Amino acid sequence: MRKIVDYRKVLGVDKNAELQELKTVYRTLMKNWHPDKFTESAESKLEAEEKSKSIIEAYHFLVSIAPETRLQTLDDYNLTTSSVGIADFEYQGQVLTVKFGDGNEYEYFDVPRAVYIKLINADSPGRFARRHIYNNYIYRSTSKRVAIA
């Protein structure tokens, strides 16, 4: 959750920001902080580069967890989580990353350590995740699927 809050602060938006608002704020900030505007000194240009990188990172992250984005991919998400087995999972800093057998990968945010421990100890991690994780936490796809020509 800390990551989400920090990214919202970078863009200056609240938790109810929609995709169009994110896009408008992003474009405005990038116009103000574009490194090409800062030619007076190397320090100011470097600062602008760092600021613009953080703006880009925050924008892409918030777009990936926006309700509109998740709604667009909901059918694929439901198909994966209901019919494909878990290939692997990893927990780090309240972020649970689940890799599925079909190549999809999702990050779940603010998952308590106790829930992760129950997942590890479950007789069926897939069934436990379907009941207690998949629809209870903010998630985003982190799949890096390669298109086959």
N, CA and C atoms as an extended XYZ file, in Angstrom:
447
Properties=species:S:1:pos:R:3:atomname:S:1:resname:S:1:resid:I:1 pbc="F F F"
N         0.819       -1.190        0.000 N   MET     1
C         0.000        0.000        0.000 CA  MET     1
C         0.864        1.255        0.000 C   MET     1
N         2.012        1.174        0.634 N   ARG     2
C         2.907        2.330        0.704 CA  ARG     2
C         3.298        2.778       -0.705 C   ARG     2
N         3.548        1.810       -1.566 N   LYS     3
C         3.932        2.109       -2.941 CA  LYS     3
C         2.812        2.866       -3.658 C   LYS     3
N         1.591        2.421       -3.471 N   ILE     4
C         0.441        3.052       -4.108 CA  ILE     4
C         0.271        4.479       -3.604 C   ILE     4
N         0.364        4.662       -2.292 N   VAL     5
C         0.225        5.994       -1.695 CA  VAL     5
C         1.326        6.927       -2.210 C   VAL     5
N         2.546        6.422       -2.254 N   ASP     6
C         3.664        7.246       -2.738 CA  ASP     6
C         3.460        7.674       -4.198 C   ASP     6
N         3.003        6.764       -5.030 N   TYR     7
C         2.783        7.100       -6.434 CA  TYR     7
C         1.643        8.103       -6.586 C   TYR     7
N         0.624        7.987       -5.775 N   ARG     8
C        -0.463        8.982       -5.820 CA  ARG     8
C         0.046       10.355       -5.415 C   ARG     8
N         0.958       10.408       -4.456 N   LYS     9
C         1.542       11.693       -4.037 CA  LYS     9
C         2.384       12.298       -5.157 C   LYS     9
N         3.127       11.471       -5.868 N   VAL    10
C         3.952       11.972       -6.965 CA  VAL    10
C         3.089       12.680       -7.999 C   VAL    10
N         1.945       12.078       -8.321 N   LEU    11
C         1.054       12.684       -9.318 CA  LEU    11
C         0.072       13.672       -8.708 C   LEU    11
N        -0.076       13.646       -7.395 N   GLY    12
C        -1.002       14.569       -6.743 CA  GLY    12
C        -2.460       14.228       -6.983 C   GLY    12
N        -2.765       12.928       -7.001 N   VAL    13
C        -4.144       12.484       -7.205 CA  VAL    13
C        -4.613       11.695       -5.985 C   VAL    13
N        -5.925       11.551       -5.854 N   ASP    14
C        -6.450       10.750       -4.753 CA  ASP    14
C        -6.797        9.352       -5.248 C   ASP    14
N        -7.291        8.522       -4.342 N   LYS    15
C        -7.543        7.121       -4.696 CA  LYS    15
C        -8.701        6.943       -5.667 C   LYS    15
N        -9.507        7.961       -5.869 N   ASN    16
C       -10.645        7.868       -6.778 CA  ASN    16
C       -10.335        8.380       -8.182 C   ASN    16
N        -9.080        8.678       -8.451 N   ALA    17
C        -8.701        9.210       -9.763 CA  ALA    17
C        -8.982        8.184      -10.856 C   ALA    17
N        -9.635        8.658      -11.912 N   GLU    18
C        -9.945        7.788      -13.049 CA  GLU    18
C        -8.846        7.913      -14.105 C   GLU    18
N        -8.892        7.044      -15.092 N   LEU    19
C        -7.847        7.013      -16.117 CA  LEU    19
C        -7.666        8.360      -16.816 C   LEU    19
N        -8.764        9.016      -17.153 N   GLN    20
C        -8.665       10.295      -17.861 CA  GLN    20
C        -7.977       11.341      -16.995 C   GLN    20
N        -8.285       11.362      -15.706 N   GLU    21
C        -7.632       12.306      -14.801 CA  GLU    21
C        -6.136       11.988      -14.677 C   GLU    21
N        -5.813       10.700      -14.553 N   LEU    22
C        -4.402       10.305      -14.487 CA  LEU    22
C        -3.645       10.764      -15.730 C   LEU    22
N        -4.264       10.590      -16.875 N   LYS    23
C        -3.630       10.958      -18.135 CA  LYS    23
C        -3.407       12.473      -18.211 C   LYS    23
N        -4.402       13.246      -17.806 N   THR    24
C        -4.293       14.704      -17.838 CA  THR    24
C        -3.212       15.196      -16.883 C   THR    24
N        -3.219       14.675      -15.667 N   VAL    25
C        -2.211       15.070      -14.675 CA  VAL    25
C        -0.815       14.678      -15.156 C   VAL    25
N        -0.690       13.488      -15.696 N   TYR    26
C         0.597       13.006      -16.211 CA  TYR    26
C         1.140       13.934      -17.300 C   TYR    26
N         0.299       14.255      -18.260 N   ARG    27
C         0.749       15.119      -19.359 CA  ARG    27
C         1.162       16.499      -18.866 C   ARG    27
N         0.391       17.045      -17.935 N   THR    28
C         0.714       18.360      -17.381 CA  THR    28
C         2.052       18.329      -16.654 C   THR    28
N         2.239       17.305      -15.807 N   LEU    29
C         3.501       17.199      -15.074 CA  LEU    29
C         4.690       16.992      -16.006 C   LEU    29
N         4.495       16.200      -17.036 N   MET    30
C         5.595       15.953      -17.975 CA  MET    30
C         5.940       17.217      -18.770 C   MET    30
N         4.935       18.048      -19.070 N   LYS    31
C         5.229       19.319      -19.739 CA  LYS    31
C         6.070       20.210      -18.832 C   LYS    31
N         5.741       20.201      -17.542 N   ASN    32
C         6.461       21.051      -16.590 CA  ASN    32
C         7.854       20.532      -16.262 C   ASN    32
N         8.030       19.223      -16.266 N   TRP    33
C         9.293       18.631      -15.822 CA  TRP    33
C        10.099       17.985      -16.939 C   TRP    33
N         9.767       18.250      -18.176 N   HIS    34
C        10.529       17.649      -19.266 CA  HIS    34
C        11.967       18.169      -19.224 C   HIS    34
N        12.949       17.270      -19.266 N   PRO    35
C        14.356       17.678      -19.147 CA  PRO    35
C        14.817       18.688      -20.200 C   PRO    35
N        14.210       18.688      -21.375 N   ASP    36
C        14.619       19.624      -22.436 CA  ASP    36
C        14.307       21.074      -22.084 C   ASP    36
N        13.406       21.288      -21.120 N   LYS    37
C        13.076       22.654      -20.695 CA  LYS    37
C        14.133       23.220      -19.758 C   LYS    37
N        14.976       22.377      -19.202 N   PHE    38
C        15.949       22.800      -18.202 CA  PHE    38
C        17.355       22.793      -18.809 C   PHE    38
N        17.672       23.841      -19.504 N   THR    39
C        18.966       23.921      -20.179 CA  THR    39
C        19.946       24.857      -19.477 C   THR    39
N        19.494       25.569      -18.436 N   GLU    40
C        20.366       26.549      -17.787 CA  GLU    40
C        21.525       25.930      -17.020 C   GLU    40
N        21.314       24.708      -16.470 N   SER    41
C        22.430       24.065      -15.761 CA  SER    41
C        22.276       22.547      -15.818 C   SER    41
N        23.404       21.893      -15.648 N   ALA    42
C        23.391       20.429      -15.663 CA  ALA    42
C        22.640       19.875      -14.458 C   ALA    42
N        22.733       20.578      -13.325 N   GLU    43
C        22.036       20.126      -12.109 CA  GLU    43
C        20.526       20.156      -12.278 C   GLU    43
N        20.016       21.244      -12.839 N   SER    44
C        18.565       21.350      -13.022 CA  SER    44
C        18.066       20.338      -14.044 C   SER    44
N        18.871       20.097      -15.072 N   LYS    45
C        18.486       19.098      -16.079 CA  LYS    45
C        18.467       17.698      -15.454 C   LYS    45
N        19.440       17.393      -14.627 N   LEU    46
C        19.492       16.105      -13.948 CA  LEU    46
C        18.312       15.934      -12.994 C   LEU    46
N        17.985       16.999      -12.271 N   GLU    47
C        16.823       16.955      -11.370 CA  GLU    47
C        15.532       16.714      -12.157 C   GLU    47
N        15.398       17.390      -13.284 N   ALA    48
C        14.211       17.220      -14.132 CA  ALA    48
C        14.135       15.795      -14.683 C   ALA    48
N        15.285       15.225      -15.033 N   GLU    49
C        15.293       13.843      -15.526 CA  GLU    49
C        14.814       12.876      -14.448 C   GLU    49
N        15.299       13.059      -13.230 N   GLU    50
C        14.879       12.193      -12.120 CA  GLU    50
C        13.396       12.362      -11.825 C   GLU    50
N        12.945       13.603      -11.816 N   LYS    51
C        11.528       13.882      -11.545 CA  LYS    51
C        10.650       13.278      -12.640 C   LYS    51
N        11.058       13.425      -13.893 N   SER    52
C        10.251       12.882      -14.990 CA  SER    52
C        10.223       11.358      -14.952 C   SER    52
N        11.321       10.727      -14.549 N   LYS    53
C        11.329        9.259      -14.415 CA  LYS    53
C        10.351        8.813      -13.342 C   LYS    53
N        10.322        9.522      -12.226 N   SER    54
C         9.395        9.137      -11.158 CA  SER    54
C         7.947        9.378      -11.572 C   SER    54
N         7.698       10.421      -12.342 N   ILE    55
C         6.345       10.697      -12.841 CA  ILE    55
C         5.901        9.584      -13.781 C   ILE    55
N         6.773        9.181      -14.686 N   ILE    56
C         6.455        8.115      -15.646 CA  ILE    56
C         6.173        6.805      -14.912 C   ILE    56
N         7.034        6.467      -13.968 N   GLU    57
C         6.861        5.233      -13.199 CA  GLU    57
C         5.540        5.243      -12.422 C   GLU    57
N         5.241        6.362      -11.773 N   ALA    58
C         3.998        6.473      -11.001 CA  ALA    58
C         2.780        6.354      -11.914 C   ALA    58
N         2.824        7.020      -13.048 N   TYR    59
C         1.703        6.975      -13.989 CA  TYR    59
C         1.436        5.551      -14.471 C   TYR    59
N         2.467        4.876      -14.926 N   HIS    60
C         2.286        3.519      -15.450 CA  HIS    60
C         1.780        2.566      -14.370 C   HIS    60
N         2.286        2.723      -13.169 N   PHE    61
C         1.832        1.866      -12.077 CA  PHE    61
C         0.361        2.122      -11.764 C   PHE    61
N        -0.021        3.390      -11.595 N   LEU    62
C        -1.409        3.701      -11.240 CA  LEU    62
C        -2.388        3.327      -12.346 C   LEU    62
N        -1.959        3.455      -13.595 N   VAL    63
C        -2.814        3.012      -14.705 CA  VAL    63
C        -3.012        1.497      -14.635 C   VAL    63
N        -1.968        0.762      -14.258 N   SER    64
C        -2.066       -0.703      -14.219 CA  SER    64
C        -3.004       -1.214      -13.132 C   SER    64
N        -3.227       -0.431      -12.059 N   ILE    65
C        -4.137       -0.882      -10.994 CA  ILE    65
C        -5.477       -0.156      -11.032 C   ILE    65
N        -5.672        0.719      -12.001 N   ALA    66
C        -6.932        1.466      -12.095 CA  ALA    66
C        -8.091        0.507      -12.366 C   ALA    66
N        -9.253        0.778      -11.773 N   PRO    67
C       -10.415       -0.090      -11.993 CA  PRO    67
C       -10.759       -0.252      -13.474 C   PRO    67
N       -10.616        0.818      -14.263 N   GLU    68
C       -10.934        0.727      -15.689 CA  GLU    68
C       -10.009       -0.256      -16.401 C   GLU    68
N        -8.735       -0.255      -16.034 N   THR    69
C        -7.764       -1.163      -16.637 CA  THR    69
C        -8.095       -2.602      -16.258 C   THR    69
N        -8.381       -2.809      -14.981 N   ARG    70
C        -8.699       -4.168      -14.540 CA  ARG    70
C       -10.001       -4.657      -15.168 C   ARG    70
N       -10.963       -3.756      -15.368 N   LEU    71
C       -12.229       -4.143      -15.989 CA  LEU    71
C       -12.021       -4.604      -17.430 C   LEU    71
N       -11.089       -3.963      -18.134 N   GLN    72
C       -10.811       -4.335      -19.524 CA  GLN    72
C       -10.249       -5.750      -19.649 C   GLN    72
N        -9.541       -6.198      -18.629 N   THR    73
C        -8.908       -7.516      -18.690 CA  THR    73
C        -9.559       -8.523      -17.739 C   THR    73
N       -10.727       -8.192      -17.240 N   LEU    74
C       -11.380       -9.026      -16.231 CA  LEU    74
C       -11.685      -10.437      -16.726 C   LEU    74
N       -12.114      -10.581      -17.958 N   ASP    75
C       -12.432      -11.915      -18.480 CA  ASP    75
C       -11.186      -12.811      -18.502 C   ASP    75
N       -10.071      -12.269      -18.989 N   ASP    76
C        -8.821      -13.037      -19.011 CA  ASP    76
C        -8.359      -13.363      -17.597 C   ASP    76
N        -8.491      -12.380      -16.706 N   TYR    77
C        -8.092      -12.591      -15.311 CA  TYR    77
C        -8.920      -13.706      -14.671 C   TYR    77
N       -10.234      -13.647      -14.856 N   ASN    78
C       -11.107      -14.673      -14.284 CA  ASN    78
C       -10.819      -16.049      -14.871 C   ASN    78
N       -10.542      -16.114      -16.159 N   LEU    79
C       -10.209      -17.390      -16.795 CA  LEU    79
C        -8.930      -17.966      -16.193 C   LEU    79
N        -7.921      -17.125      -16.051 N   THR    80
C        -6.646      -17.587      -15.493 CA  THR    80
C        -6.803      -18.034      -14.052 C   THR    80
N        -7.430      -17.200      -13.221 N   THR    81
C        -7.509      -17.518      -11.795 CA  THR    81
C        -8.452      -18.674      -11.488 C   THR    81
N        -9.392      -18.952      -12.379 N   SER    82
C       -10.339      -20.027      -12.091 CA  SER    82
C        -9.955      -21.366      -12.719 C   SER    82
N        -9.144      -21.343      -13.776 N   SER    83
C        -8.904      -22.605      -14.465 CA  SER    83
C        -7.430      -22.983      -14.644 C   SER    83
N        -6.512      -22.091      -14.316 N   VAL    84
C        -5.094      -22.383      -14.505 CA  VAL    84
C        -4.433      -22.510      -13.139 C   VAL    84
N        -3.595      -23.498      -13.001 N   GLY    85
C        -2.918      -23.719      -11.726 CA  GLY    85
C        -1.799      -22.724      -11.469 C   GLY    85
N        -1.461      -22.593      -10.201 N   ILE    86
C        -0.358      -21.731       -9.792 CA  ILE    86
C         0.955      -22.458      -10.079 C   ILE    86
N         1.837      -21.784      -10.813 N   ALA    87
C         3.150      -22.361      -11.105 CA  ALA    87
C         4.144      -22.011       -9.998 C   ALA    87
N         4.033      -20.798       -9.470 N   ASP    88
C         4.951      -20.345       -8.425 CA  ASP    88
C         4.369      -19.095       -7.784 C   ASP    88
N         4.820      -18.791       -6.575 N   PHE    89
C         4.439      -17.538       -5.937 CA  PHE    89
C         5.559      -17.062       -5.040 C   PHE    89
N         5.565      -15.755       -4.809 N   GLU    90
C         6.629      -15.120       -4.034 CA  GLU    90
C         6.013      -13.995       -3.224 C   GLU    90
N         6.510      -13.804       -2.025 N   TYR    91
C         5.984      -12.767       -1.134 CA  TYR    91
C         7.122      -11.873       -0.695 C   TYR    91
N         6.920      -10.560       -0.868 N   GLN    92
C         7.948       -9.617       -0.443 CA  GLN    92
C         7.292       -8.281       -0.099 C   GLN    92
N         7.406       -7.882        1.152 N   GLY    93
C         6.907       -6.578        1.581 CA  GLY    93
C         5.435       -6.356        1.346 C   GLY    93
N         4.605       -7.277        1.703 N   GLN    94
C         3.154       -7.249        1.545 CA  GLN    94
C         2.698       -7.274        0.085 C   GLN    94
N         3.585       -7.679       -0.808 N   VAL    95
C         3.224       -7.866       -2.208 CA  VAL    95
C         3.399       -9.344       -2.534 C   VAL    95
N         2.300       -9.971       -2.922 N   LEU    96
C         2.313      -11.378       -3.301 CA  LEU    96
C         2.297      -11.453       -4.821 C   LEU    96
N         3.296      -12.084       -5.396 N   THR    97
C         3.375      -12.276       -6.838 CA  THR    97
C         3.039      -13.729       -7.133 C   THR    97
N         2.023      -13.929       -7.981 N   VAL    98
C         1.582      -15.275       -8.331 CA  VAL    98
C         1.821      -15.483       -9.824 C   VAL    98
N         2.553      -16.558      -10.137 N   LYS    99
C         2.819      -16.938      -11.522 CA  LYS    99
C         1.960      -18.146      -11.839 C   LYS    99
N         1.259      -18.069      -12.960 N   PHE   100
C         0.346      -19.132      -13.354 CA  PHE   100
C         0.949      -19.982      -14.473 C   PHE   100
N         0.404      -21.159      -14.643 N   GLY   101
C         0.887      -22.103      -15.635 CA  GLY   101
C         0.769      -21.626      -17.069 C   GLY   101
N        -0.114      -20.659      -17.333 N   ASP   102
C        -0.289      -20.167      -18.705 CA  ASP   102
C         0.626      -18.986      -19.028 C   ASP   102
N         1.525      -18.643      -18.096 N   GLY   103
C         2.455      -17.542      -18.342 CA  GLY   103
C         2.015      -16.211      -17.755 C   GLY   103
N         0.778      -16.121      -17.303 N   ASN   104
C         0.319      -14.889      -16.676 CA  ASN   104
C         0.932      -14.749      -15.295 C   ASN   104
N         1.119      -13.490      -14.886 N   GLU   105
C         1.682      -13.195      -13.576 CA  GLU   105
C         0.963      -11.976      -13.018 C   GLU   105
N         0.563      -12.047      -11.755 N   TYR   106
C        -0.151      -10.947      -11.114 CA  TYR   106
C         0.486      -10.616       -9.772 C   TYR   106
N         0.495       -9.323       -9.440 N   GLU   107
C         0.937       -8.861       -8.132 CA  GLU   107
C        -0.296       -8.466       -7.337 C   GLU   107
N        -0.361       -8.894       -6.085 N   TYR   108
C        -1.448       -8.547       -5.169 CA  TYR   108
C        -0.853       -7.702       -4.053 C   TYR   108
N        -1.470       -6.555       -3.787 N   PHE   109
C        -0.914       -5.598       -2.847 CA  PHE   109
C        -1.609       -5.648       -1.499 C   PHE   109
N        -0.844       -5.351       -0.441 N   ASP   110
C        -1.335       -5.299        0.939 CA  ASP   110
C        -1.796       -6.649        1.462 C   ASP   110
N        -1.178       -7.705        1.004 N   VAL   111
C        -1.506       -9.041        1.499 CA  VAL   111
C        -0.772       -9.224        2.836 C   VAL   111
N        -1.523       -9.438        3.914 N   PRO   112
C        -0.867       -9.624        5.219 CA  PRO   112
C        -0.006      -10.887        5.237 C   PRO   112
N         1.040      -10.845        6.017 N   ARG   113
C         1.934      -11.996        6.130 CA  ARG   113
C         1.182      -13.242        6.599 C   ARG   113
N         0.199      -13.068        7.476 N   ALA   114
C        -0.582      -14.206        7.973 CA  ALA   114
C        -1.311      -14.918        6.832 C   ALA   114
N        -1.822      -14.158        5.865 N   VAL   115
C        -2.503      -14.761        4.714 CA  VAL   115
C        -1.496      -15.520        3.860 C   VAL   115
N        -0.319      -14.961        3.677 N   TYR   116
C         0.725      -15.650        2.915 CA  TYR   116
C         1.116      -16.966        3.588 C   TYR   116
N         1.262      -16.950        4.890 N   ILE   117
C         1.610      -18.176        5.627 CA  ILE   117
C         0.516      -19.225        5.468 C   ILE   117
N        -0.743      -18.790        5.511 N   LYS   118
C        -1.848      -19.730        5.295 CA  LYS   118
C        -1.813      -20.294        3.878 C   LYS   118
N        -1.428      -19.466        2.904 N   LEU   119
C        -1.301      -19.933        1.524 CA  LEU   119
C        -0.230      -21.013        1.424 C   LEU   119
N         0.896      -20.784        2.071 N   ILE   120
C         1.987      -21.770        2.056 CA  ILE   120
C         1.538      -23.092        2.670 C   ILE   120
N         0.797      -23.012        3.759 N   ASN   121
C         0.391      -24.204        4.494 CA  ASN   121
C        -0.897      -24.852        3.996 C   ASN   121
N        -1.537      -24.260        3.030 N   ALA   122
C        -2.803      -24.795        2.528 CA  ALA   122
C        -2.590      -26.112        1.793 C   ALA   122
N        -3.554      -27.023        1.935 N   ASP   123
C        -3.509      -28.280        1.188 CA  ASP   123
C        -3.552      -28.019       -0.314 C   ASP   123
N        -4.356      -27.024       -0.696 N   SER   124
C        -4.467      -26.634       -2.089 CA  SER   124
C        -4.271      -25.119       -2.187 C   SER   124
N        -3.056      -24.667       -2.525 N   PRO   125
C        -2.824      -23.228       -2.634 CA  PRO   125
C        -3.749      -22.544       -3.642 C   PRO   125
N        -4.071      -23.228       -4.726 N   GLY   126
C        -4.973      -22.657       -5.728 CA  GLY   126
C        -6.352      -22.397       -5.165 C   GLY   126
N        -6.883      -23.367       -4.456 N   ARG   127
C        -8.210      -23.197       -3.852 CA  ARG   127
C        -8.177      -22.109       -2.791 C   ARG   127
N        -7.133      -22.077       -1.959 N   PHE   128
C        -7.017      -21.041       -0.933 CA  PHE   128
C        -6.953      -19.659       -1.589 C   PHE   128
N        -6.155      -19.527       -2.645 N   ALA   129
C        -6.017      -18.242       -3.325 CA  ALA   129
C        -7.330      -17.793       -3.948 C   ALA   129
N        -8.076      -18.733       -4.550 N   ARG   130
C        -9.374      -18.377       -5.135 CA  ARG   130
C       -10.330      -17.859       -4.068 C   ARG   130
N       -10.283      -18.434       -2.896 N   ARG   131
C       -11.205      -18.037       -1.824 CA  ARG   131
C       -10.758      -16.786       -1.072 C   ARG   131
N        -9.462      -16.591       -0.906 N   HIS   132
C        -8.999      -15.570        0.023 CA  HIS   132
C        -8.101      -14.479       -0.577 C   HIS   132
N        -7.672      -14.634       -1.814 N   ILE   133
C        -6.721      -13.655       -2.356 CA  ILE   133
C        -7.221      -12.993       -3.642 C   ILE   133
N        -7.559      -13.773       -4.643 N   TYR   134
C        -7.792      -13.245       -5.980 CA  TYR   134
C        -8.756      -12.062       -6.043 C   TYR   134
N        -9.838      -12.098       -5.335 N   ASN   135
C       -10.815      -11.015       -5.429 CA  ASN   135
C       -10.844      -10.125       -4.189 C   ASN   135
N        -9.865      -10.285       -3.307 N   ASN   136
C        -9.858       -9.507       -2.072 CA  ASN   136
C        -8.780       -8.430       -2.013 C   ASN   136
N        -7.855       -8.420       -2.957 N   TYR   137
C        -6.750       -7.468       -2.908 CA  TYR   137
C        -6.595       -6.771       -4.254 C   TYR   137
N        -6.073       -5.548       -4.197 N   ILE   138
C        -5.769       -4.824       -5.429 CA  ILE   138
C        -4.669       -5.601       -6.147 C   ILE   138
N        -4.836       -5.771       -7.440 N   TYR   139
C        -3.857       -6.533       -8.212 CA  TYR   139
C        -3.538       -5.811       -9.510 C   TYR   139
N        -2.443       -6.243      -10.109 N   ARG   140
C        -2.106       -5.786      -11.451 CA  ARG   140
C        -1.369       -6.902      -12.164 C   ARG   140
N        -1.504       -6.911      -13.469 N   SER   141
C        -0.805       -7.901      -14.280 CA  SER   141
C         0.631       -7.459      -14.475 C   SER   141
N         1.550       -8.372      -14.302 N   THR   142
C         2.957       -8.090      -14.568 CA  THR   142
C         3.491       -9.061      -15.608 C   THR   142
N         2.588       -9.650      -16.368 N   SER   143
C         2.974      -10.638      -17.376 CA  SER   143
C         3.838      -10.013      -18.439 C   SER   143
N         4.803      -10.763      -18.841 N   LYS   144
C         5.675      -10.337      -19.921 CA  LYS   144
C         5.590      -11.397      -21.012 C   LYS   144
N         4.386      -11.593      -21.498 N   ARG   145
C         4.150      -12.629      -22.488 CA  ARG   145
C         4.739      -12.214      -23.828 C   ARG   145
N         5.336      -13.174      -24.497 N   VAL   146
C         5.954      -12.923      -25.801 CA  VAL   146
C         4.978      -13.375      -26.877 C   VAL   146
N         4.722      -12.487      -27.829 N   ALA   147
C         3.822      -12.842      -28.919 CA  ALA   147
C         4.543      -13.798      -29.869 C   ALA   147
N         3.838      -14.841      -30.271 N   ILE   148
C         4.392      -15.814      -31.206 CA  ILE   148
C         3.834      -15.542      -32.581 C   ILE   148
N         4.724      -15.343      -33.557 N   ALA   149
C         4.286      -14.982      -34.914 CA  ALA   149
C         3.892      -16.187      -35.699 C   ALA   149
